[in-house]
Every structure is written in C-alpha cells, then in structure tokens.
Amino acid sequence: MAVTTDHAHAPARSTSEAIALDERWSTHNYHPLPVVIAHGEGAWVTDVEGRRYLDFLAGYSALNFGHRHPDLVAAAVDQLGRVTLTSRAFHHDQLGPFCAELAELTGTELVLPMNSGAEAVESAIKVARKWAYQVKGVPADTAEIVVAGSNFHGRTTTIVSFSTDEVARADFGPFTPGFVITPYGDAAAVERAITPRTAAVLVEPVQGESGVVVPPPDYLRTLRRVCDEHGVLLVIDEIQSGLARTGELLASAHDGVRADLYTLGKALGGGLLPLSAVVGRRDVLGVLRPGEHGSTFGGNPLACAVGRAVVRLLSTGEFQRRAVELGGRLHSRLGELVGHGVTEVRGRGLWAGVEIAPGGPTGRQVSEELARRGVLCKETQSTTLRVAPPLVITEAELDRGVEAIAEVLGRR
C-alpha cells in the first residue's frame, strides 16, 4: 500500500475542493449537504466562499446555545490555559464542582460523566443491569430492558441491537440480547413486556430521529407508575430533548415525570466538545465500583469547565423561556403550512418535525433547496424536515427560516 509523506493540506478555498478532499479521505458514513462551513457565530454559519447560512438544525441540539457562545468559549479558553486532561487516575479541581452543579440543576443525586451520547446510554444500560443483579436479585446474565420501537439512542453495536431501523442494523450482527421492543406510545405494551427479569424501561420523551414524535399525554406518567409497581427502573434519554430544547430543562418535566436515571449529552458540551452524563439516584448509580466502568476522557477538566458554564446558562431559565416563546411562534407559523405541501407539524418547544405531503419533494430535496436559499436544515426518515434552530435565534431570524420553508413547501 502506497503511503504519502505529505501531510500538509492547506484549508480548501472552494466548496468543490473541500468536498473532493472529504470524499477522498473520509469514510462515507454520512451524506452531508454540499455546504462547507468555515465559521459560525450565534445562529449563523459562513462557508469557505463567504456565503452565510441561517442554522436551522443546531447540530441536532448540540448547539442549543448557538455557535461559539461567548460564555462557553471564555470557559474553554480559561481552562485551556490550565489543564485539559488528567485521566481519572487522579482527581482534578473541576470534576467535583461540575458533578455537584449538574446534580443540583437536574434535581438528582449522583453524576457519571462520559463523552458521547451513545456512551451515556451504554453506561445507563450497564448500570441498570448491575442494579438488577445486585439489588433486585435478577439471575445472572438474564436481565432485560424494555425499549420503544423507532427509537434512536446511538449507533454502538449494543444500541443498534434494539433499533428498528434496518439501515442502522444491516450487516452489523450478531446483536446483543436482553432487549424487548414495544411500540412507542403504547404503555400497555410496556407493562405486558415486563417480567421478573426486567431491569429497566428505556425511552425518549420525544423521538427526534423518528421525526420529532411526541407520545400520548399519559405515556410517560403510565410508564412511571408501571415501573414503580413492578420494581423496574425508568431511564429517560434526554440527549436531544433535554437542556431547554422543549421549553423545560428536561422534556419529561412536561408530563410531571421523574426518572430514576437520565442520559444527557449534546448541548451539555455547549457545542464546543463532547460531554455526556448519566444522572440519577444515588442507590442506582452507586452500584458501580472502581474498575468496573470508566473512560479516559470522561469528566476531563476541559469538558467539566465547559459543562459548568452550560449549567450556569441553564440555571437562569432564559433558554427555557426562549424555547417556549419562540417555539410557540415556530409552531404557529409552520402550522399555517398544513394543507399546503405539509400534512402535519409535530414537536415541542423550539423543535419541530414537518411532515412533507405525499407526492411532494423528498426531505433531501427540500433540504438542498433550503440551503440554496441560505437556510440549513436536514431531513429525517426521508419525508420529515427536522427543525431545531439554536435557542439564541431571534424572532426575525426565525421568521426568515420559516419563510424559506414556506417558499419551498407551503406555496407549491
């Protein structure tokens, strides 16, 4: 195999040059729009040729606070001048404060910091199983976790084992056993699936990847009751839905439900770096002992410093209020498109799934046309446009994005 020794590649000066370099050297596990972003600030990004775009996706909620929020950048820069990584072989001065502040913000008792959202979900699965064996008395290696169909919790081998998306599953088997899939929104099916071996029920309060699907009003409340009655943990994945996206700190709060464990990620790192966590009950997370689970970068000083700045932003309630107020405007404006190229608008807060009418363009085609009009959005499930702008967006910017969608879809 020929090996090049020239490792110096100047930044691309054109869209075509940058895309060609990506196509040549990066694995094709994504199908991005033909836009090459070189700069971002607030709700806007600029490409390598100087064109500006309104960001209507916000990194799938990782950029809830917009691009390069000054408070978050300042926290990162300050920590970069101190120490960035120690591994968990040692204590460091940011870990304890981060865990305490995040626990206080979420009303939980213990924090397990990790990196990616998938790591948080994997960690929650391990904790739930260990709790089932050590506390509930489930026979070794028989624990089951009840999940919902059409879910998205990540792309690791174990997680895709309980996915119903064949694109995510095809050619990645054999799969991890121990999961029972039930229809999303069907609490009665969850109760029927519970056995003495059940460790936990794992669910999203809003299914993002499936098209921003909100479950029936009594779904989460019934799951909480069923879990309590059967001695089962309720694990709620708030990686996309949490941290102010829906107008509450945690989306499950809309239904007045508290989980035993929550998984957090995406916006927890402020759009600057990966940071995730499992937060919840001390008697559940407390089953972990030294050497049983960990991560070299999990809870590193840089991530914790940024995470603490994120907690400070969320503690004011400003972003939750913005999601409520701007979300109402977003859903009202998008709702006007129903019957005009749109069949349904779903969602909560500043998060919407716009269902494209049959016979219309595909979600990919709509996304490409929006990009040509200076608005960045992305399809999911081929027929749904997923709208999730940064929470720092203004009313005028929001209206501009919705107007672009109306031009592409609503006036067809």
Helices and strands as residue ranges (DSSP letters): H 15-25, E 37-41, E 44-47, E 52-55, G 58-61, H 70-80, H 95-106, E 110-114, H 117-131, I 132-136, E 144-148, H 157-160, H 166-169, E 179-182, H 187-193, E 198-203, H 219-230, E 233-237, G 251-255, E 261-264, G 266-269, E 276-280, H 282-285, H 301-315, H 318-335, E 342-347, E 352-356, H 363-372, E 375-376, E 378-380, E 384-387, H 395-405, I 406-410
